[in-house]
Amino acid sequence: SMLLFIQIAGGTALGLLIALIVVEYFEEIVLTSLLFLGLGIPMIWVLTYLEGSGSFLQKLVSVFRPLLPA
């Protein structure tokens, strides 16, 4: 029937829209994460090297802590 067709079409359109939003958002997350890692890790390494104290992993954890869900 026509109603079923409309439901399927509507569901498909909604699915595509959600997929597009997720892909857009995911792309941003990936790019941001790569940029963050690309800049963050060398900076932490340099700071650790200069300070000569505190473990690299501890600094890494403290940097990522705000990003982790509570």
N, C-alpha and C positions, 0 to 999 in steps of 0.2 A: 504493500500500500504506500501511498504518498507520505503518510506520517512517518513510517519506518525509514523511508529514503531521507526525509528531512533530518531525522534523528541521527542517522549514520553520517550524513554530510556534515551536520553540525558538530558531531563528536569528532570527526576527522579533522575539521577545520580548527577546532579547539585544541586537539592534540598537536597539530602542526604549529599552531601559535605558541603553545607551551614549549614545544621542542625548540622553536626559534629563539624564544626568550632564554631558555636554559643554555643553548649554544652560545648566544651572545654574552650572557653572564659568565659562563664557564670560560670562554675565551679571555675575558677580562681578568678573571681570577688567575688563570694560567699565566698570562702575560705579567700580571702584577707579582705573582709568586716568583717567576723567573727573574724579574727585575730585582725584586727584594733579595732573593738568594744571591744573584750576581753581584749586587752591591754590598749586601750585608755580611756575607761570609768573609770576603777579603778584609773588610773593615774590622770585624771581630778578630780575625787572625792577626792583623797589624796591632790592634790594641792589646791583645794577649801577649804578643811578642814584645811590645814596648813595656808593658807592665811587668811581665815575667812572673806574674802571680795569678792565681785563679785558673781553673781548668777551662779549656776551650768549650767543652760540653756544657758546663754551667752557664757560661755566657750565651751559648746558643739557646739553651732552655729559657733563660731570662728574656731573650729577644722574642722568642716564639710564644711565650706564655700569654701575652695579650690576644694572640690570634686563636688560641685554643679555646674550645667551648668549655664553660665552667663545669 
